[in-house]
Amino acid sequence: MLDHLAIQCADVAVSATFYDQVLAPLGGTRLMDFGQVIGYGNPPKPDFWLGPRSTGDGFRESHIAFAAPDRAAVHAFFDAAIAAGAEILHEPRVWPEYHPAYYGAFVRDPDGNNVEAVCHRPE
């Protein structure tokens, strides 16, 4: 349904370092780098972009959920996020209120966004 998503960052370099680490366990890589605009995804094209904060005043939290191929990848994402200094919102677990196989972990990125890795497959 989505072609791509872009978020504005207070410090693109800091956010890029974070996303380099947390997207790797999910198979995401930095595909394009124009200095202040960076695109991540799986080849052939980026579908997640970072750019400098250029509009609006103050912070506007976004929720970004990245697909994980399995529960081990959710854990690897979470471990990478913690190693990168992310604030823990929710440790990896099943969220039965969403559906019986929903398995996710939630952290804050360097800009304060709620970032999740989620697997929809049962164990």
Secondary structure, DSSP 4 states (H G I P E B T S, - for coil): --S-EEEEES-HHHHHHHHHHHHGGGT-EEEEE-SS-EEEEETTEEEEEEEE--SSSS----EEEEE-SSHHHHHHHHHHHHHTTPEEEEEEEE-TTT-TT-EEEEEE-TT--EEEEEE-S--
